[in-house]
Amino acid sequence: MEILISRFVSDENMDLSLFTDSAMQVAFFQRKVFRNFDHSRFNKRLKDHQISVRSIHAPATDVYHQANNEFMDMLQTIIDIYQVNTITIHPQRGEKKQAKRYYQKLEEEIKKMGIILAYETFEEEAVNRKWISQLEEMHKYFDVLKFPFLGITYDFTHSTYEKSLEEVSRYHEKIKVVHLSDAKKDKPLDMNEYHQHLPLGSGDYKVIKFIDLLLNIKYQHFVVLEYHPEYDHLLKTDAQALQDYILGNQEPLLEIIEQRKVQPLKTTHN
């Protein structure tokens, strides 16, 4: 496993000091921001802060965005500027058959890029809003499509509390990225995700059991700590504790989680 930290970027002048000397999945969200972004300048700033970019979380651009070659231009920008080969993709609304047709058209071009497009899993409520969103669904349909560049980003707190361990134990071969955080269970779906993407130990999810599962299945790819921005200051410490845990030193992470259960972190949201 390779441990990364993540941060969504909307401003190329954002303060990077909290992420200095880190390995990151740099995340974008808005398509317009990505298109108008000075990526070369931002990448230089990342390097100046000794930040190693290991993966990119693409903006909300999917294979359906064919106008003006937007989808492929986005992929090419990511490859040319950030030089990564694993890209998290947010699935958008559409039909599976249409996605298949587009990927058949683009198959050889994407193969030449040498990249993995790791589609992110979402809550069960997203089934009717995205062309694909569930772990089992992705494994089975990607097997049908047989495109070697399609993989999965498994978001732990987008999963159903009761199902996460069971489904990953059954369907993990195509997972290339794990987004790891904590969450409150039994909360209504919140588009701002204030009850999700909490620091480890700040929610109800079975964080340690999930990490142990990743070790048991010999997961070898990225684990990305993805927290709300108000917890940016915790990312590096938690990433180091997680790294220690997977190398056999469990105490630092267990102490962090226990402390947060006893004394919950202050938050600006209820």
Contacts in CASP RR format, 6 or more apart in sequence:
PFRMAT RR
TARGET T0000
AUTHOR 0000-0000-0000
METHOD contacts of the structure
MODEL  1
MEILISRFVSDENMDLSLFTDSAMQVAFFQRKVFRNFDHSRFNKRLKDHQ
ISVRSIHAPATDVYHQANNEFMDMLQTIIDIYQVNTITIHPQRGEKKQAK
RYYQKLEEEIKKMGIILAYETFEEEAVNRKWISQLEEMHKYFDVLKFPFL
GITYDFTHSTYEKSLEEVSRYHEKIKVVHLSDAKKDKPLDMNEYHQHLPL
GSGDYKVIKFIDLLLNIKYQHFVVLEYHPEYDHLLKTDAQALQDYILGNQ
EPLLEIIEQRKVQPLKTTHN
1 214 0 8 1.000
1 215 0 8 1.000
1 219 0 8 1.000
1 220 0 8 1.000
1 221 0 8 1.000
1 222 0 8 1.000
1 223 0 8 1.000
1 246 0 8 1.000
2 23 0 8 1.000
2 54 0 8 1.000
2 221 0 8 1.000
2 222 0 8 1.000
2 223 0 8 1.000
3 23 0 8 1.000
3 223 0 8 1.000
3 224 0 8 1.000
3 225 0 8 1.000
3 239 0 8 1.000
3 242 0 8 1.000
3 243 0 8 1.000
3 246 0 8 1.000
4 22 0 8 1.000
4 23 0 8 1.000
4 24 0 8 1.000
4 25 0 8 1.000
4 54 0 8 1.000
4 55 0 8 1.000
4 222 0 8 1.000
4 223 0 8 1.000
4 224 0 8 1.000
4 225 0 8 1.000
4 239 0 8 1.000
5 19 0 8 1.000
5 22 0 8 1.000
5 23 0 8 1.000
5 24 0 8 1.000
5 25 0 8 1.000
5 224 0 8 1.000
5 225 0 8 1.000
5 235 0 8 1.000
5 236 0 8 1.000
5 239 0 8 1.000
6 24 0 8 1.000
6 25 0 8 1.000
6 26 0 8 1.000
6 27 0 8 1.000
6 57 0 8 1.000
6 179 0 8 1.000
6 224 0 8 1.000
6 225 0 8 1.000
6 226 0 8 1.000
6 227 0 8 1.000
6 235 0 8 1.000
7 19 0 8 1.000
7 24 0 8 1.000
7 26 0 8 1.000
7 27 0 8 1.000
7 229 0 8 1.000
7 232 0 8 1.000
7 235 0 8 1.000
8 27 0 8 1.000
8 28 0 8 1.000
8 29 0 8 1.000
8 57 0 8 1.000
8 229 0 8 1.000
9 26 0 8 1.000
9 27 0 8 1.000
9 28 0 8 1.000
9 42 0 8 1.000
10 29 0 8 1.000
10 30 0 8 1.000
10 33 0 8 1.000
12 37 0 8 1.000
12 38 0 8 1.000
12 41 0 8 1.000
12 42 0 8 1.000
12 45 0 8 1.000
16 45 0 8 1.000
16 46 0 8 1.000
16 49 0 8 1.000
16 51 0 8 1.000
17 49 0 8 1.000
18 232 0 8 1.000
18 233 0 8 1.000
18 235 0 8 1.000
18 236 0 8 1.000
19 49 0 8 1.000
19 51 0 8 1.000
19 232 0 8 1.000
19 235 0 8 1.000
19 236 0 8 1.000
20 49 0 8 1.000
20 50 0 8 1.000
20 51 0 8 1.000
21 49 0 8 1.000
21 50 0 8 1.000
21 51 0 8 1.000
22 51 0 8 1.000
22 52 0 8 1.000
22 235 0 8 1.000
22 236 0 8 1.000
22 239 0 8 1.000
23 51 0 8 1.000
23 52 0 8 1.000
23 54 0 8 1.000
24 46 0 8 1.000
24 51 0 8 1.000
24 52 0 8 1.000
24 53 0 8 1.000
24 54 0 8 1.000
24 55 0 8 1.000
25 53 0 8 1.000
25 54 0 8 1.000
25 55 0 8 1.000
25 56 0 8 1.000
25 57 0 8 1.000
25 88 0 8 1.000
25 177 0 8 1.000
25 222 0 8 1.000
25 224 0 8 1.000
25 226 0 8 1.000
26 46 0 8 1.000
26 53 0 8 1.000
26 55 0 8 1.000
26 56 0 8 1.000
26 57 0 8 1.000
26 82 0 8 1.000
27 56 0 8 1.000
27 57 0 8 1.000
27 88 0 8 1.000
27 226 0 8 1.000
28 34 0 8 1.000
28 37 0 8 1.000
28 56 0 8 1.000
28 57 0 8 1.000
28 58 0 8 1.000
28 59 0 8 1.000
29 59 0 8 1.000
29 60 0 8 1.000
30 59 0 8 1.000
30 60 0 8 1.000
31 59 0 8 1.000
31 60 0 8 1.000
31 61 0 8 1.000
31 65 0 8 1.000
31 70 0 8 1.000
33 59 0 8 1.000
34 58 0 8 1.000
34 59 0 8 1.000
34 61 0 8 1.000
34 74 0 8 1.000
34 77 0 8 1.000
35 70 0 8 1.000
39 77 0 8 1.000
39 81 0 8 1.000
39 82 0 8 1.000
40 81 0 8 1.000
43 53 0 8 1.000
43 81 0 8 1.000
43 82 0 8 1.000
46 53 0 8 1.000
53 82 0 8 1.000
53 83 0 8 1.000
53 84 0 8 1.000
54 84 0 8 1.000
54 86 0 8 1.000
54 222 0 8 1.000
55 84 0 8 1.000
55 86 0 8 1.000
55 87 0 8 1.000
55 88 0 8 1.000
55 177 0 8 1.000
55 222 0 8 1.000
55 224 0 8 1.000
56 78 0 8 1.000
56 82 0 8 1.000
56 84 0 8 1.000
56 86 0 8 1.000
56 87 0 8 1.000
56 88 0 8 1.000
57 87 0 8 1.000
57 88 0 8 1.000
58 74 0 8 1.000
58 75 0 8 1.000
58 78 0 8 1.000
58 87 0 8 1.000
58 88 0 8 1.000
58 89 0 8 1.000
58 90 0 8 1.000
59 74 0 8 1.000
59 90 0 8 1.000
60 90 0 8 1.000
60 92 0 8 1.000
61 70 0 8 1.000
61 71 0 8 1.000
61 74 0 8 1.000
61 89 0 8 1.000
61 92 0 8 1.000
62 71 0 8 1.000
62 89 0 8 1.000
62 90 0 8 1.000
62 91 0 8 1.000
62 92 0 8 1.000
62 99 0 8 1.000
62 131 0 8 1.000
63 71 0 8 1.000
63 99 0 8 1.000
63 102 0 8 1.000
63 103 0 8 1.000
63 106 0 8 1.000
64 71 0 8 1.000
64 92 0 8 1.000
64 94 0 8 1.000
64 98 0 8 1.000
64 99 0 8 1.000
64 102 0 8 1.000
64 131 0 8 1.000
65 71 0 8 1.000
65 92 0 8 1.000
66 102 0 8 1.000
71 106 0 8 1.000
72 106 0 8 1.000
72 109 0 8 1.000
75 87 0 8 1.000
75 110 0 8 1.000
75 113 0 8 1.000
75 115 0 8 1.000
75 117 0 8 1.000
76 113 0 8 1.000
78 84 0 8 1.000
78 87 0 8 1.000
79 85 0 8 1.000
79 113 0 8 1.000
79 115 0 8 1.000
84 115 0 8 1.000
85 114 0 8 1.000
85 115 0 8 1.000
85 116 0 8 1.000
86 115 0 8 1.000
86 116 0 8 1.000
86 118 0 8 1.000
86 176 0 8 1.000
86 177 0 8 1.000
86 221 0 8 1.000
86 222 0 8 1.000
87 115 0 8 1.000
87 116 0 8 1.000
87 117 0 8 1.000
87 118 0 8 1.000
88 118 0 8 1.000
88 119 0 8 1.000
88 120 0 8 1.000
88 153 0 8 1.000
88 177 0 8 1.000
88 179 0 8 1.000
89 117 0 8 1.000
89 118 0 8 1.000
89 119 0 8 1.000
89 120 0 8 1.000
89 153 0 8 1.000
90 119 0 8 1.000
90 120 0 8 1.000
91 119 0 8 1.000
91 120 0 8 1.000
91 122 0 8 1.000
91 130 0 8 1.000
91 131 0 8 1.000
91 132 0 8 1.000
91 133 0 8 1.000
92 130 0 8 1.000
92 131 0 8 1.000
93 129 0 8 1.000
93 130 0 8 1.000
93 131 0 8 1.000
94 130 0 8 1.000
94 131 0 8 1.000
95 131 0 8 1.000
96 131 0 8 1.000
96 132 0 8 1.000
96 141 0 8 1.000
98 131 0 8 1.000
99 131 0 8 1.000
99 132 0 8 1.000
100 145 0 8 1.000
103 110 0 8 1.000
103 145 0 8 1.000
103 147 0 8 1.000
103 150 0 8 1.000
107 147 0 8 1.000
110 117 0 8 1.000
110 147 0 8 1.000
110 149 0 8 1.000
111 148 0 8 1.000
111 149 0 8 1.000
113 149 0 8 1.000
114 149 0 8 1.000
115 149 0 8 1.000
116 149 0 8 1.000
116 150 0 8 1.000
116 151 0 8 1.000
116 176 0 8 1.000
117 149 0 8 1.000
117 150 0 8 1.000
117 151 0 8 1.000
118 151 0 8 1.000
118 152 0 8 1.000
118 153 0 8 1.000
118 175 0 8 1.000
118 176 0 8 1.000
118 177 0 8 1.000
119 132 0 8 1.000
119 138 0 8 1.000
119 150 0 8 1.000
119 151 0 8 1.000
119 152 0 8 1.000
119 153 0 8 1.000
120 152 0 8 1.000
120 153 0 8 1.000
120 155 0 8 1.000
120 158 0 8 1.000
120 179 0 8 1.000
121 133 0 8 1.000
121 134 0 8 1.000
121 135 0 8 1.000
121 138 0 8 1.000
121 152 0 8 1.000
121 153 0 8 1.000
121 154 0 8 1.000
121 155 0 8 1.000
121 158 0 8 1.000
121 159 0 8 1.000
122 130 0 8 1.000
122 133 0 8 1.000
122 134 0 8 1.000
122 155 0 8 1.000
122 158 0 8 1.000
123 133 0 8 1.000
123 158 0 8 1.000
123 159 0 8 1.000
123 160 0 8 1.000
123 189 0 8 1.000
124 134 0 8 1.000
124 160 0 8 1.000
125 189 0 8 1.000
126 133 0 8 1.000
127 133 0 8 1.000
127 134 0 8 1.000
132 138 0 8 1.000
132 141 0 8 1.000
135 152 0 8 1.000
135 154 0 8 1.000
135 159 0 8 1.000
135 167 0 8 1.000
135 168 0 8 1.000
135 171 0 8 1.000
135 175 0 8 1.000
136 167 0 8 1.000
136 170 0 8 1.000
136 171 0 8 1.000
138 151 0 8 1.000
138 152 0 8 1.000
138 171 0 8 1.000
138 174 0 8 1.000
139 152 0 8 1.000
139 171 0 8 1.000
139 173 0 8 1.000
139 174 0 8 1.000
142 150 0 8 1.000
142 151 0 8 1.000
142 152 0 8 1.000
142 174 0 8 1.000
150 174 0 8 1.000
151 174 0 8 1.000
151 175 0 8 1.000
151 176 0 8 1.000
152 174 0 8 1.000
152 175 0 8 1.000
152 176 0 8 1.000
152 177 0 8 1.000
153 175 0 8 1.000
153 176 0 8 1.000
153 177 0 8 1.000
153 178 0 8 1.000
153 179 0 8 1.000
154 168 0 8 1.000
154 172 0 8 1.000
154 175 0 8 1.000
154 177 0 8 1.000
154 178 0 8 1.000
154 179 0 8 1.000
155 178 0 8 1.000
155 179 0 8 1.000
155 226 0 8 1.000
156 164 0 8 1.000
156 178 0 8 1.000
156 179 0 8 1.000
156 180 0 8 1.000
156 181 0 8 1.000
156 183 0 8 1.000
156 205 0 8 1.000
156 210 0 8 1.000
157 179 0 8 1.000
157 181 0 8 1.000
157 182 0 8 1.000
157 183 0 8 1.000
157 196 0 8 1.000
157 197 0 8 1.000
157 198 0 8 1.000
157 205 0 8 1.000
158 179 0 8 1.000
158 196 0 8 1.000
159 167 0 8 1.000
161 183 0 8 1.000
161 185 0 8 1.000
161 186 0 8 1.000
161 204 0 8 1.000
161 205 0 8 1.000
161 206 0 8 1.000
164 205 0 8 1.000
164 206 0 8 1.000
164 210 0 8 1.000
165 206 0 8 1.000
165 209 0 8 1.000
165 210 0 8 1.000
165 213 0 8 1.000
168 175 0 8 1.000
168 210 0 8 1.000
168 213 0 8 1.000
168 214 0 8 1.000
168 217 0 8 1.000
169 213 0 8 1.000
169 217 0 8 1.000
172 217 0 8 1.000
172 219 0 8 1.000
175 219 0 8 1.000
175 221 0 8 1.000
176 221 0 8 1.000
176 222 0 8 1.000
177 221 0 8 1.000
177 222 0 8 1.000
177 223 0 8 1.000
177 224 0 8 1.000
178 214 0 8 1.000
178 219 0 8 1.000
178 221 0 8 1.000
178 222 0 8 1.000
178 223 0 8 1.000
178 224 0 8 1.000
179 224 0 8 1.000
179 226 0 8 1.000
180 200 0 8 1.000
180 207 0 8 1.000
180 210 0 8 1.000
180 211 0 8 1.000
180 223 0 8 1.000
180 224 0 8 1.000
180 225 0 8 1.000
180 226 0 8 1.000
180 242 0 8 1.000
181 196 0 8 1.000
181 197 0 8 1.000
181 198 0 8 1.000
181 199 0 8 1.000
181 200 0 8 1.000
181 225 0 8 1.000
181 226 0 8 1.000
181 227 0 8 1.000
182 198 0 8 1.000
182 199 0 8 1.000
182 200 0 8 1.000
182 201 0 8 1.000
182 202 0 8 1.000
182 203 0 8 1.000
182 204 0 8 1.000
182 205 0 8 1.000
182 207 0 8 1.000
183 195 0 8 1.000
183 196 0 8 1.000
183 197 0 8 1.000
183 198 0 8 1.000
183 203 0 8 1.000
183 204 0 8 1.000
183 205 0 8 1.000
184 195 0 8 1.000
184 196 0 8 1.000
184 198 0 8 1.000
184 203 0 8 1.000
184 204 0 8 1.000
185 203 0 8 1.000
185 204 0 8 1.000
185 205 0 8 1.000
187 195 0 8 1.000
190 196 0 8 1.000
193 228 0 8 1.000
194 228 0 8 1.000
194 269 0 8 1.000
194 270 0 8 1.000
197 226 0 8 1.000
197 227 0 8 1.000
197 228 0 8 1.000
198 227 0 8 1.000
198 228 0 8 1.000
198 231 0 8 1.000
199 227 0 8 1.000
199 231 0 8 1.000
199 234 0 8 1.000
199 238 0 8 1.000
199 260 0 8 1.000
199 265 0 8 1.000
200 207 0 8 1.000
200 225 0 8 1.000
200 238 0 8 1.000
200 242 0 8 1.000
200 253 0 8 1.000
200 256 0 8 1.000
200 257 0 8 1.000
200 260 0 8 1.000
201 207 0 8 1.000
201 256 0 8 1.000
201 257 0 8 1.000
201 260 0 8 1.000
201 261 0 8 1.000
202 260 0 8 1.000
202 264 0 8 1.000
202 265 0 8 1.000
207 257 0 8 1.000
208 253 0 8 1.000
208 254 0 8 1.000
208 257 0 8 1.000
211 242 0 8 1.000
211 245 0 8 1.000
211 246 0 8 1.000
214 223 0 8 1.000
214 246 0 8 1.000
215 246 0 8 1.000
223 242 0 8 1.000
225 235 0 8 1.000
225 238 0 8 1.000
225 239 0 8 1.000
225 242 0 8 1.000
227 234 0 8 1.000
227 235 0 8 1.000
230 267 0 8 1.000
230 268 0 8 1.000
231 265 0 8 1.000
237 256 0 8 1.000
238 253 0 8 1.000
238 256 0 8 1.000
240 252 0 8 1.000
241 252 0 8 1.000
241 253 0 8 1.000
241 256 0 8 1.000
242 253 0 8 1.000
244 250 0 8 1.000
244 251 0 8 1.000
244 252 0 8 1.000
244 253 0 8 1.000
245 252 0 8 1.000
245 253 0 8 1.000
245 254 0 8 1.000
END
